[in-house]
Amino acid sequence: MPYMDGYEFAAALKGDPATRHIPIIFLTTDETVEENAPKLGAAGYLKKPVMANRLLELVSLVAKSLT
């Protein structure tokens, strides 16, 4: 991302009342994601390389939690 990293984007998204309800799933190589993603209110994370079936499972799980 050219202007901010994913953590900065997540903080901005969650800091805005108009967008804080949007679920975030991190897809990253960052080794600190286990620690940082929950602090930012992420719905989940996957470490790269990401297998498509794992991503679909996580998206489905997050979607179910919204209903």
HELIX and SHEET records of a PDB file:
HELIX    1   1 GLY A    6  GLY A   15  1                                  10    
HELIX    2   2 VAL A   33  LYS A   39  1                                   7    
HELIX    3   3 ALA A   52  LEU A   66  1                                  15    
SHEET    1   A 2 ILE A  25  THR A  28  0                                        
SHEET    2   A 2 GLY A  44  LYS A  47  1                                        
END                                                                             
